[in-house]
Amino acid sequence: MPKIYVTDRNGEKHDLDADAGDSLMEVIRDNDLDIEAICGGCCSCATCHVYIDQEWRDRINEMSDEEIELLEDEQYYVESESRLSCQIFIDDKLDGLVLKVAPPA
């Protein structure tokens, strides 16, 4: 079971167990961290915005055009770090993933 390391909006760190096949958004939401995920993972709202730690950016799937378009309009968008957590799916290669939950829009 992969372990995900999440820093919430208050700076508190959480070690979360994740099931392969779940989206990162589901893992964060199901552990009661402050993430809205209004669209439920459909890549249509950007309320699951996170910042991926630098060492992990090349290990996760590339962004789709739709994800880029949504994120570029976000107030707290950081080109090199921002991702929608609903578009990252857990597998064993993400064991140890480090990220921060972005501020709310």
N, C-alpha and C positions, 0 to 999 in steps of 0.2 A: 504494500500500500504506500504510494508516494506521500511524502510529507511536503507541505507548502508553508512557507514562512511569510506571514502577512503583517504589515504595520498598518494599523487603522488610522482614522483621521485624527485621533487624539494622541498619536505617537506610541500607543501600546502595541507590543509585539505579540503575535499569536502563532503557535505551531499547530497547523491543521492537518489532519489525515484526509486524504483525498482518494476517491475511487476512480480507477481507470475508466475512461469513457465519459465521465461527468465534465461539464464545463467548469472553468475556474470560477465563473459567476455563481454557479450552483454551490460550490464548496464554500465560498465566502458568505453567501446568503444563508445557507443552511447552518452555518456556525454563528448566526445572529450578529454578524458584523454589520456596520452601518453602510449598506449599499442598497440602492433602491431597486435596480433591475426592473423598471416599470414594464418593459415590453416582454419580459420573461425569457429573454435570450434570442430574440428575433433580429438583432442588429438594426434596431430602428429608433433607439432613444438615447443612447450614450450615457445612461445613468449607472452603468457598471464600469465606468472609467477607472483604470488603474495605471500605475507606473511600474514597469518591469525593470528590475535591477539590471545594470549594464552587462554583467557576465552571462545573463540568460537571454538576451535579446536575439542572438543568433541561433538559439536552440529551439525557439518556438516557431510555429507556422507564420508565414508572411501574411500581411494584412491584405484584405480584399479592397477593391476600389470603394465599395460601399462603406467599409469601416473607416477608411482614410477620410472620406467625405464627411462622415459624422463627427469624427474627432477634430478635424481641422476647424470646425465651427465652435468647438468647446472653449470656454473662457480659460481653462487651466491646461490646455493642450501643450504638450512638450514633444516636439517631433521625434526625438530620439528615445523617448520613454513610454509615451502614451499607447495604451491598447484598450480595447473593449474586452472585459473578462469573459463575456459570453462567446467570444470567438476563439478562445483558447481551450482546447480539450486536453484533459489529463491523460497522460500515459506514463510508463515507468521512467522514461528519459527526463521527465520533469520533476523527479524526486529531488527535493532541495530548492525548488523555485522560490525566489525572493521577490517580493513586490510590496508596493504601498497603494492603499486606496486613495484615489484622487479626491480633492475637495468637491463638494456638491456644486453643481452649476447654478 
